[in-house]
Amino acid sequence: MALKHNQVMEGVEKAPARSLFYAMGYTKEELERPLIAVVSAHSEIVPGHIHLDKITEAVKAGVRMAGGTPIMVPAIGVCDGIAMGHIGMKYSLASRELIADSVETMIKAHAFDGAVLVPNCDKIVPGMVMAAVRMNIPAVVCSGGPMMSGLVGGVETSLSKMFEAVGAHKAGIIDDEGLLEYEQNVCPGCGSCSGMYTANSMNCLCEAIGIALPGNGSIPAISSGRTMLAKHAGMAIMNMLEQGITARDIINEKSIRNAITTDMALGCSSNSVLHLLAIANEAGVDVDLHTFNEISEVTPNLCHLAPAGGTHMHDLNNGGGVPAVMAQLASKGLLDTSAITVTGKTIGENIEGRKITNTDAIRPIDNPYTATGGLAILFGNLAEDGCVVKRSAVAPEMLKHSGPARVFDSEEEAIAAIYEGQIVDGDVVVIRYEGPKGGPGMREMLNPTSALAGMKLDKTVALITDGRFSGASRGASIGHVCPEAADGGLIGLVEDGDIIDIDIPNYAIHLHITDEELAARKAAYVKPEPKVKDGWLNRYSRLVAASCKGAVME
């Protein structure tokens, strides 16, 4: 493969550029080797990223061992847990586009030959992958790995239980001392929070899609295996360069379908739908929400990691990790094992002989939790273009539900009503104007879902929104309603007391309203003023596509 860095290295005309490399202490020998960007999201504000300086150094060591010159460049990252429940969360999904654009900028501007991408948390992973696919360069993802689970009252726990503890405290179920015990023990150290939340979902799916080495999704952040994985990622990028393998050789229709299939088996976050759609968009692959249901119908759900169950990411790792899950799927012909990966080998070669070693974390495919996948896309008059639910985290009694709407025009209004005890058994909480355009930024709403769970209402109350839910949410939490309220969706015309039917097994959602009543509401409708009128979010609200298209920038 021709080296891109020759654009800044070769010829008399490039002497000024070479002089600037020499100013940083690079030697002539280093500049004659391939230049590899090690894109690090290290910062001191994200628990999943606090240790990425060490992961980055291990990647750099691997690149050097394999004959390349590694150069660290930075990337931003938002901690969704810290941003949750205030204006900060409006920036989280939007940051995915900034990350993709900034990675493209740094790599194109400096003519790197390839990149090892070092993210860990929610939007940083897909943002970096989107950039790699867009540029079609050799690229490997090496995440920082999952956090270990915490211990509260002798029970393993994680961040989702922390949010639920707030609801329990509001309901008087636990006291101040009980809340403090959760606060100080659910997150015991560095890494992406320990359940199958969005960060770990995407890091696992990077394995499934082939852009990361086996183990990327599950090897704990604190493990020596994570450091070794990082070194091997540095070596892998040099092998890709030698073989001429680029991101689009790996990420294509068959690998994206493999990722969706693995998503269904693992029970990943509903946010994975947004991110896989966005990655597919960059790869020029035609995937829509119907594809997810098609694959879900034939893919058994093999894992109930937190918040769906009591196991965590280290259990998945000890159980054989993503390769063991994929080997189960491949045994039934559910994967395209010919897809190439960053190892230079196929998916089939990577997972050959991988066995389940902990059936608490991974069930055999002949004994699944359910015969269908962990996610479901619902369609109906309330969501003509679809909405998403993490089916594997819904109580059986809530898979079908009909109840009166309780309507709120923001997360803040909804959470206040929940905390004040205004929501009762049977209600369907509707939170609107929180979509990509209306939010703007399509906030995750872990606070309302966790409050309901903490108050023991998650098995009697449903929640519907044109915004998003955290991967840590459980219960009948239905998000991504499309079209959103700010884009003319029917969700903007729902009124208190309207009956809403939810039928997850049949992928259906319906608002009971007559044509005459609908016409009257449309005639009386007044579109609210934008919530944000300046800055980056205002620009984002004007350019972002619908959630059913991955909320990409248009």
Salt bridges, closest charged atoms under 4 A:
GLU32 OE2 - LYS28 NZ 2.50
ASP53 OD1 - HIS42 NE2 3.94
GLU57 OE2 - LYS60 NZ 3.28
ASP80 OD2 - LYS123 NZ 2.57
GLU97 OE2 - ARG96 NE 2.60
ASP101 OD1 - ARG134 NH1 2.90
GLU104 OE1 - ARG134 NH1 2.71
ASP113 OD2 - HIS5 ND1 2.70
ASP122 OD2 - LYS123 NZ 3.39
GLU156 OE1 - HIS312 ND1 3.60
GLU156 OE1 - HIS314 NE2 3.44
GLU164 OE1 - LYS161 NZ 3.73
GLU164 OE2 - ARG474 NE 2.71
ASP176 OD1 - HIS169 NE2 2.59
GLU282 OE2 - ARG134 NH2 2.82
GLU294 OE2 - ARG257 NH2 2.68
ASP315 OD1 - HIS314 NE2 3.51
ASP366 OD1 - LYS332 NZ 3.05
ASP409 OD1 - ARG432 NE 2.66
GLU411 OE1 - ARG443 NH1 3.60
GLU412 OE2 - ARG443 NH1 2.94
ASP427 OD2 - ARG406 NH1 3.90
GLU434 OE2 - ARG443 NH2 2.58
GLU434 OE2 - LYS531 NZ 3.74
GLU444 OE2 - LYS123 NZ 3.68
GLU444 OE2 - ARG468 NH1 3.26
ASP458 OD2 - ARG474 NH1 3.01
GLU495 OE2 - ARG521 NE 3.57
ASP498 OD2 - ARG521 NH1 2.65
ASP501 OD2 - HIS512 NE2 2.49
GLU517 OE2 - ARG521 NE 2.80
GLU529 OE1 - LYS533 NZ 3.35
